[in-house]
Amino acid sequence: MEHCASERGANAPRSLALHPLYFYTPEEVLLPCQTARFRRKSLLLTPNKSRLTVLMSESPAYFVFDIESVADPKLISKVHYNGKVPEDKAIEEFRKELFEQNKSDFIPYTFQIPITVAIAKVTESFSLLDIVVLDEPEFRPHEICHKFWRGWLAYNRPILVSFNGRGFDIPMLELAAFRYGISVPQWFAMETGTYERPRYRYNTKVHIDLHDILTNNGATRFNGGLNLAASLLGKPGKMDTQGYMVQDMFDQGRLSEINDYCRCDVLDSYFVFLRTMVLVGKLSLEREQQIVKNTRDWIGQQSVKIPIYQQYLNNWGDWENPFQKPVT
């Protein structure tokens, strides 16, 4: 994808229509434009009788994302137990072992595979464009990984935004790319200087880890995590599902509920992202509150086809500005 639509011509949609992060009807194809002039724009091609009308449409500058993953029983059986524990017992035994050792049965990411990734596409002015769940409804780990990295490239490398993504989500997606044979040279950027590489811990021009900002890059512990950060802003935080429940839910075939959980985590992350931008001086509080209001309206509209959003709104709480006197 090295050329914009005007350079590729009318034959471009055929080769791009299956791109994983595009939203299109059978009559639409969204083409990212790679030229500097339209760095944050895309060209939406829609049929108008016998010709194509080119419309300008804003493209995301940020990907606010979250990942959910589960353990790989075959890998655990082979690597951790040297084949002495059968695959159908490997996860259960490993979790028991971890709990005895650490009082937590969370399996290291190196033994896990991604089963859902949700992404909020956000404009340069911090407005929410959409939330997508990758490879829905198949949710194949190799396709999820492929579509994440290819989507990042196709949209001209939006800034990634996560909550503790540098410690879990990104390593998980990097290892998945290694496992599935997916090449991402632009992410590793081995030919560039250390400080310019996307993976460099302090390079917030490529990846903003909200957890890193709130803990001064790990100088303190952020007890309460994303749930606490969202709750400080009056947002729902964790509702019926917690992260530790995902493995059991997957084993029970409750994948749709896991996807709903991931969507809501992305919403929480988005609102924490907005307030963090206020904190660092990139966004005014007044503008943030207007965006929050607009996003609440968007969530309400989307709840018709995505019911979990209605539950999110049912648990919604407005942030109270302590500098404003309450209306009596």
C-alpha positions in Angstrom: 0.0 0.0 0.0 2.4 2.6 -1.2 0.1 4.8 -3.2 -3.1 6.8 -2.5 -6.3 6.0 -4.4 -5.7 8.8 -7.0 -2.5 7.1 -8.0 -3.7 3.6 -8.1 -7.0 4.2 -9.9 -10.3 2.4 -10.1 -8.7 -1.1 -10.0 -7.4 -0.5 -6.4 -10.5 -1.7 -4.5 -10.2 -5.2 -5.8 -6.8 -5.7 -4.2 -7.7 -3.9 -0.9 -11.3 -4.9 -0.2 -10.3 -7.7 2.2 -8.1 -5.6 4.4 -8.8 -6.5 8.0 -9.5 -3.1 9.6 -11.5 -1.6 6.8 -15.2 -1.0 7.3 -17.1 -1.2 4.1 -20.4 -2.2 2.5 -20.2 -4.3 -0.7 -20.2 -0.9 -2.4 -17.5 0.8 -0.4 -13.8 0.4 0.0 -11.7 2.6 2.4 -8.2 3.2 1.1 -5.5 4.7 3.3 -3.5 7.4 1.6 0.2 7.3 2.2 1.2 10.7 1.0 2.5 13.3 3.4 -0.2 15.8 2.4 -2.9 13.4 3.5 -1.1 11.6 6.3 -4.2 11.5 8.5 -6.8 11.2 5.8 -8.2 8.4 3.8 -10.1 8.2 0.5 -13.6 6.7 0.6 -14.6 5.4 -2.8 -18.4 5.0 -3.3 -20.1 4.2 -6.6 -22.2 7.0 -8.1 -24.0 5.4 -11.1 -21.1 4.5 -13.5 -18.3 6.5 -11.8 -16.6 6.7 -8.4 -16.9 9.8 -6.3 -14.0 10.4 -4.0 -14.8 11.8 -0.6 -12.4 12.8 2.1 -12.8 11.0 5.4 -10.6 11.4 8.5 -8.5 8.4 9.4 -7.3 7.4 12.8 -4.2 8.9 14.4 -4.5 6.6 17.4 -5.3 3.0 18.0 -6.5 2.5 21.6 -6.4 -1.3 22.0 -6.8 -4.2 24.4 -6.2 -7.9 24.1 -7.6 -11.0 25.7 -5.7 -14.3 25.6 -5.8 -17.9 26.8 -3.3 -20.6 27.5 -2.1 -23.0 24.8 -2.5 -26.5 26.4 -0.3 -28.2 23.7 2.6 -25.9 24.4 2.3 -26.2 28.2 2.2 -30.0 28.0 5.3 -30.1 25.7 7.5 -27.3 27.2 6.5 -27.1 30.9 5.7 -30.7 31.5 7.9 -32.4 28.9 4.9 -34.3 27.7 4.3 -36.0 31.1 1.0 -34.2 31.6 -1.6 -34.7 28.8 -2.9 -31.6 27.0 -6.4 -31.9 28.4 -4.9 -31.6 32.0 -2.0 -29.3 31.3 -3.7 -25.9 31.9 -5.4 -27.1 35.1 -2.2 -28.5 36.5 -0.2 -25.4 35.6 -2.7 -23.0 37.2 -2.7 -25.1 40.4 1.1 -25.0 40.4 1.3 -21.2 39.8 -1.3 -20.5 42.5 0.7 -22.6 45.1 3.8 -20.6 44.2 2.5 -17.1 43.6 -1.1 -17.0 45.0 -2.1 -16.3 41.5 -3.0 -18.8 38.7 -2.2 -16.4 35.9 -0.3 -18.2 33.2 2.7 -16.2 31.7 2.0 -14.7 28.3 4.7 -16.8 26.7 2.3 -19.8 27.0 -0.7 -17.9 25.7 -2.3 -17.0 22.4 -4.5 -14.0 21.5 -8.2 -14.7 21.2 -9.6 -11.2 20.8 -8.2 -7.8 20.1 -10.5 -4.7 20.2 -9.3 -1.4 18.8 -10.8 2.1 19.2 -9.9 4.2 16.2 -9.4 7.8 17.4 -8.8 10.9 15.4 -5.9 13.4 15.8 -8.3 15.6 17.7 -9.1 12.7 20.1 -12.6 11.9 18.8 -13.8 8.3 18.6 -14.4 7.1 15.1 -15.3 3.4 15.8 -14.4 0.3 17.8 -13.6 -2.9 15.9 -12.9 -6.4 17.1 -10.4 -8.2 14.8 -11.3 -11.3 12.8 -14.9 -11.3 14.0 -16.7 -13.8 14.1 -13.9 -16.4 13.5 -11.4 -15.0 16.1 -8.5 -17.1 14.8 -5.3 -16.3 16.7 -3.0 -16.1 13.7 -5.5 -13.9 11.8 -6.0 -11.6 14.8 -2.2 -11.1 15.0 -1.9 -10.6 11.2 -4.7 -8.1 11.1 -3.4 -6.1 14.0 0.0 -5.5 12.5 -1.2 -5.1 8.9 -3.9 -2.7 10.0 -1.3 -0.6 11.9 0.7 -0.4 8.7 -2.3 0.2 6.4 -3.5 3.2 8.5 0.0 4.7 8.3 1.1 3.6 11.8 -1.3 5.3 14.2 0.1 5.8 17.7 -0.8 2.8 19.8 -2.4 3.5 23.1 -2.7 0.8 25.8 -2.9 0.3 29.5 0.1 -1.8 30.5 0.4 -2.8 26.9 4.2 -2.5 27.0 4.3 -5.2 29.7 1.7 -7.6 28.2 -0.3 -6.8 25.1 2.6 -5.8 22.8 4.9 -8.7 23.9 2.0 -11.1 23.3 1.4 -9.7 19.8 5.2 -9.7 19.1 5.5 -13.3 20.2 2.4 -14.3 18.2 4.0 -12.7 15.1 7.1 -14.7 15.8 5.0 -17.9 16.2 2.9 -17.4 13.1 5.7 -16.2 10.8 4.5 -12.6 10.4 7.1 -10.0 9.4 6.9 -6.6 11.0 10.1 -4.8 10.1 8.6 -1.4 10.5 7.9 -2.2 14.2 11.3 -3.6 15.1 13.2 -1.0 12.9 16.5 -2.7 13.4 18.3 -0.3 11.1 17.4 2.8 13.1 18.9 4.2 16.3 17.8 2.8 19.6 15.9 5.8 20.7 13.9 6.1 17.5 12.8 2.5 17.5 9.0 2.0 18.1 9.8 -0.6 20.8 12.0 1.8 22.8 10.3 2.2 26.2 10.2 5.9 26.2 9.1 6.5 22.6 5.6 7.9 23.1 5.5 9.0 19.5 4.7 5.4 18.6 3.2 3.8 21.7 1.6 5.6 24.7 1.3 3.2 27.6 -1.1 5.0 30.0 0.2 2.8 32.9 3.7 4.0 32.3 2.6 7.6 32.4 0.6 7.2 35.6 3.5 5.3 37.3 6.4 7.4 36.0 7.5 4.4 33.9 7.2 1.9 36.8 8.6 4.1 39.6 5.4 3.3 41.6 2.8 0.6 41.6 -0.6 1.4 40.2 -2.8 -0.7 42.5 -6.3 -1.1 41.1 -5.2 -0.9 37.5 -7.5 0.2 34.7 -10.5 -0.5 36.8 -9.4 2.1 39.3 -8.4 4.7 36.7 -11.7 4.4 34.9 -13.6 4.5 38.2 -11.9 7.8 39.2 -13.5 9.3 36.1 -17.0 7.9 36.9 -16.8 5.2 34.1 -17.9 1.6 34.7 -14.6 -0.1 35.0 -15.0 -3.8 35.5 -18.6 -5.0 35.5 -19.5 -8.7 35.4 -16.2 -9.9 34.0 -12.7 -9.8 35.4 -9.5 -10.6 33.6 -8.8 -13.8 35.7 -12.1 -15.2 34.5 -11.3 -15.2 30.7 -9.6 -18.7 30.7 -12.6 -20.4 32.3 -15.0 -18.5 30.1 -13.1 -19.6 27.0 -13.2 -23.2 28.2 -17.0 -22.9 28.6 -17.3 -21.5 25.0 -18.3 -18.0 26.1 -16.3 -16.2 23.5 -18.9 -13.6 22.8 -18.8 -12.5 26.4 -15.0 -12.2 26.3 -15.3 -10.0 23.2 -17.8 -7.8 25.1 -15.4 -7.6 28.0 -12.6 -6.5 25.7 -14.8 -3.9 24.0 -15.6 -2.3 27.4 -12.0 -2.4 28.5 -11.2 -0.4 25.3 -13.9 2.1 26.2 -12.4 2.5 29.7 -9.0 2.8 28.2 -10.2 5.5 25.8 -11.6 7.6 28.6 -8.4 7.2 30.6 -6.5 8.2 27.5 -8.5 11.4 27.2 -7.9 12.4 30.8 -4.2 11.5 30.5 -4.1 13.9 27.5 -5.6 16.6 29.8 -2.9 15.7 32.4 0.0 16.2 30.0 -1.5 19.3 28.4 -2.5 17.9 25.0 -6.2 18.4 25.5 -8.3 21.0 27.5 -10.6 19.8 30.2 -13.5 21.5 28.5 -12.8 19.8 25.2 -12.4 16.5 26.9 -15.8 16.8 28.6 -17.4 17.6 25.2 -15.8 14.5 23.6 -17.0 12.4 26.5 -20.5 13.6 26.0 -20.3 12.9 22.2 -18.9 9.5 22.9 -21.7 8.6 25.3 -24.2 9.5 22.5 -22.2 7.3 20.1 -22.3 4.4 22.6 -26.0 4.8 22.9 -26.5 4.6 19.2 -24.2 1.6 18.9 -26.0 -0.3 21.7 -28.8 -1.2 19.3 -26.5 -3.6 17.5 -24.0 -4.2 20.3 -26.1 -4.9 23.5 -23.1 -4.8 25.9 -22.9 -1.0 25.3 -26.2 -0.6 27.0 -24.9 -2.3 30.1 -21.9 0.0 29.9 -24.2 3.0 29.9 -26.3 1.5 32.7 -23.1 1.6 34.9 -22.1 5.0 33.6 -21.3 7.8 36.1 -20.5 11.4 35.3 -17.3 12.8 36.5 -17.9 15.6 39.1 -15.7 18.6 38.6 -14.7 19.7 42.1 -14.0 23.3 40.9 -17.6 23.8 39.8 -20.4 24.4 42.3 -23.1 21.8 42.0 -26.3 23.0 40.4 -29.1 23.3 42.9 
